[in-house]
């Protein structure tokens, strides 16, 4: 039997600093035209929560970098797996901004975050090849797809895939869209085994030709606030429409490749960027698959208290469920999971996984 890719361990780091929406009541919000928004902040925050579902998020403390959070998530995954770290054949870190120090707004990519994490983990094995992956919010899932390809090709047996970002440090405090962003890290250890199940199929697409400008770096919306600094900017409405048109199709493509019907899926772990958008994507997926309504509990949500942690979203949610820390949700032997994400590029990916067991 050919090697199949299985999850051998998961981990996470959720920063302890809680930032509720009320923390932004005194901010001065400006629009893309750089003019002040003529609404009371109470109204802005009320509308924001109604659309996104976010009432609080987590920010990293000033002394913690993206690579630090990735290291902590990696240690958690190694502990949960019981695997010897020297037996790893690969270490992939998905992120989008490198290390950004508190108060700097500048990215540090050298050496790679994967190299830093490997060094801090104390891994001496030169065969554990460490590299970074930048693919927008779907970066961690793309890392999983890459690791699956490595395992199936015989290039690796065990791969640690990490997703970490400190979006709070590239967020414009004068841009209300930046309220969605948060910090965190998630990890998974993938292992090749000659057994049924594991990763069944995946699908990905990049629509850069028409849509690469939906998420870009740009100056603060408040003129003169941060001269020379760049912040993450998005065209929210266009991104919303793009996701509704394409994410469900990518998920259906992965399901079709796997020979799995949506009715067989126990959990859909989707990138958490906007509650209303994710609900609309699920409705579109149900229509594509001939379902009138999704099964109860199909789509867990963490956005209300974690916000949008980019590449950390899905691995964090997976770890929460597997360790019994997300109320109302569980993953059991034999369950079929679908993981899906969308983000800067614009990029979309989806993966179908069967938990080993009866």
Secondary structure, 3 states (H helix, E strand, C coil): CCCEEEEEEEEEECCCEEEEHHHHCCCCCECCCCCECCCCHHHHHHHHHHHHCCCEEEECCCCCCHHHHHHHHHHHHHHHHCCCHHHCCEEEEECCCCEECCCCCCEECCCCHHHHHHHHHCCCCCCCEEEEECCHHHHHHHHHHHHHHHHHCCCCCEEEEEEEEEHHHHCCCCCHHHHHECEEEEEEEEEEECCCCEEEEEEEEECHHHHCCCEEEECCCCCCCCCCCCEEEECHHHHHHHHHHHHHHHHHHHHHHHCCCHHHEEEEEECCCCHHHHHHHHHHHHHHCCCCCCCCCCCCCCHHHHCECHHHHHHHHHHHHHCCCCCCCCCCCCCEEEEEEEECCCEEEEEEEECCCC
